[in-house]
Amino acid sequence: MAQRTTSLSPREGFSRRAFLRGSGAVAAATALVREPAAAVAQQAAPQVVAGPTTITLDVNGQARQVRVEPRTTLLEVLRYQLDLTGAKPICTDGSSGGATVLVDGKPMQANLMLAMQAVGKKITTVEGLAQDPVPKAFVECDAQQCGFCTPGFVVAVRAFLNMKPSATEEDIRKGLNGNLCRCGTYANVIQAALKVVKGGA
Amino acid sequence: MVEYYWPAKEKTQAIGRKVRRLDGMAKATGAAKYTYDVNLKNQLIAKGLGCPHAHCLIKSIDVTPALRVPGVVEAMPLKKAGDRVEFQGDLLAVVAAESEGAAREGLAACKVEYELQPVFVRDDDLEAAKAAGRTTPGGGRVQLEKDAPANQNEEEFAKNEIERLLKESAYVVEGEYGIDAITHCCLEPHGTTVEWKDGKLTAYLSTQNVSGTAGGFAQPLGIAPSDVEVRCEYIGGGFGSKFAADYWSVAAAQIAKKTGRPVKFMLDRDQELKIAGNRPSGYLKVRLGADKEGRITVWDSEHWGTGGATGGGVSQTVIPYVFAPKNYRRNAINIRTNNGPSRAWRAPNHPQACALTQTALDDLARKMGADSLDIFLKNLGTDDAALVAGAKPSVYRAELEIAARLMDWKAKWHPHGKGPARGSIVDGLGLALHTWGGGAGQSSCTVRIHPNGDVESMCGTQDLGTGTRTVIALVLAETFGLPYDSIRVHIGSSKYPVSGASGGSTTVGGVSESHRRAGQEAFAKLAELVAKKLEVDPSTLEAVGGRIQVAGNPSKSVSWKEACSLLGMQPLEVTVNFQRGTRSNLSSSQVGGVQMAHVEVDKETGVVRLKKFVAVQDMGLIISPQQAISQINGAVIMGIAYALFEQRINDPATGAFVNAELGNYKLCRIGDIGEIVVELYEPESERRRGVIGLGEPPVISPGAAISNAVCNALGVRVPRLPLTPQRVLEALAKAKA
């Protein structure tokens, strides 16, 4: 059924090396692989899988079982299976920052990460930051208009301030260039980030 | 008969206050559900196959191979053999599948054969466009102080008269200016999530026209408009591009019907940029004459540009922009290119017209060695003898004075190209001004007061980011003396009372009209009940701070809840229909605004950076100042983007839109904006005009203001927006040669 395979080592999660090896297996074995369960394990480890697989992801502190294909992105899983639609599909190349989530505390673009890569990692989405001072500061400073970029920006500000808790205005202007806003809320985002630094929110 | 009015500024209790937007937390925590986010049970994901060619004939199209891809449920061609495709990205087929991945694999399996056709995309090259047979007249106008003698051909007379006026001018500026096409680039792409139930369609549509798009589904689907509900709680950007249902949404509904499953069909990013809206380009050649004071005496221009495959361009009616010399001749030529059709882009025609013509006025100041601000001021005229269109000269004058103070213009000013340099860095100032009609759009609403004191409102409007919900809540809170966040505001469904599309800066005016009227009428009814109880004249009652009381006398009062309990079992409901154009104390139209930019330019690299930007804006009476400030900030930032970064780049050979991804289609980022100072201009003279509208005006001036600031820094005009480093360096090199 599935024409794409990749490899998954349940213990280690997914690695780029393994992915490349898995892809190699596709080239050799595409014609043979027709069953989802037909994991072409050419070596003892890592395991090569094809078609839909069930994996468990740690999302906002909860273990969530999801059904993914090797090509399924983390963003698709969050949005379509877990109905966590805060992270947005805005770009295809990571240039918008719209799909920013925290992966083991680091800001990552969920649309550029395969779901399988996220196995064994702690995923925090904007929904997981509902009690955080950052969204509150965004509201206080009106750092939003249409709001479509806002969740990505909120997560990016959280990640940036985790790294630089005493960020200055200049730091913020230099450090948050990974997120795009079309309505032009940047001036207010700067104020919101500063408010969090000062503990005002 | 209720007389509608706004309270005096010092008597307000809600409007004019800075408040948090009502839906702010929902947006900031990801809880707000946009069209893209609406997940319906058992839904299919649809994706579209964009045409790779800018101009071709479809020789054959076969989508059946897609159906053999695992996970694909339905495939539907949108074009047939023999159809002509006139721009890249136009959708040829839709594939609906269990996942995005399967849908994309299905698209890749579709078989299409093309016959390539000649491509034309050089919208800046008028001669090439003429040679390619791609031009159509865009209209024009001649206005002269002198009439042609009866025996003389008018055209001939105009030609001679304009030459005479130019010859007699103390200064003549000849120039060419341009502004490239840009896209709307909504961060939420166009699209829909649709569902059929019992022959009725619910369409979650990313739209700025909730009340006006049901027909766009009903007609092609052959159902009654009343069997369509369009819903849009949140929209991720529109900017003028999301007024229609659009053919891709209809296709989604067709697939949903055929498969019996809900369908989500959102455009891909490149499709959003290629087919879902762009702003026409404009290129202008002008000769401008002025008297020795620097007042324009004659204007003679021709301009051209493209609105894409359907033609169109920048309207000649706004050339020259705001400034209205007594003698002018203007002519427009539209060019058809192989690009997606243009759509209304925030303040249609105005930003281009401003950038094409107020740069020429600034070049007059440069030529004269004069202060640009003085030359702009001299060309305003007086309220009795205006030399400008739109707002009154006195409004522009007052705003210019405020802006100059906020910019510290006088202290910073230096003649063009004569400023001190720090290494290769020079800085400069520029200004521009703008006008917009706005006014209240059509709006109906229902306001319901429940016997327990709850207030809710229903209105088929939408919130583009303006803060529509917050505006409505403030208006009703003002009217009923209640906290604004206690008002339950319902918008975003075509089943609510009809309210106009959000276009032309008419939404805040429209919903303020309808809700204030409905609120005042509801209050009048409630006041009758309270008056009986208190044994007073109902006309003496007012709603203040959660109570209904005899004006200025809290001892004669009842609480809001107690007043509402007098309704008995039934809620009190008032529905109001405000028609656009109705004379009213609550709204009017036409605003003026001015903007000033301070930039620095690196002559070695050509990089322009914004240091400071000042925006002073009139909008009549201001309902929600915090959201107004945000909207002006946003408009300025959008303006910085099209002034410095944004452009659609076509490959001249293939017509391909080569930068239709956000990595290459450059928008402003947070580090690009400098300091932005916003001043809401709301003196009593303007406030008493009522609500007018704000969406468009502040996005108009940035192009000209920034271009003028760069010219002031360099002493050389960089003639075309965006002012990319390459263009800055080319202009410097040309000036040196």
Interface residues (C-beta under 8 A of the other chain):
Chain A: M1 A2 Q3 E69 R71 T72 E76 R79 Y80 D83 L84 T85 G86 A87 K88 P89 I90 C91 T92 D93 G94 S95 S96 G98 T125 V126 E127 L129 A130 V134 P135 K136 F138 V139 E140 D142 A143 Q144 Q145 C146 G147 F148 C149 T150 P151 V154 I172 R173 K174 L176 N177 N179 L180 C181 R182 C183 G184 T185 Y186 A187 N188 V189 I190
Chain B: R20 R21 D23 G24 M25 K27 A28 T29 G30 A31 A32 K33 Y34 Y36 D37 N39 I45 P70 S99 E100 G101 C185 C186 L187 E188 Y234 I235 G236 G237 G238 F239 M266 D268 R269 D270 L464 G465 T466 Q626 Q627 I629 S630 Q631 N633 G634 A635 V636 I637 M638 A641 E661 L662 G663 L667 C668 R669 I670 G671 I673 I676
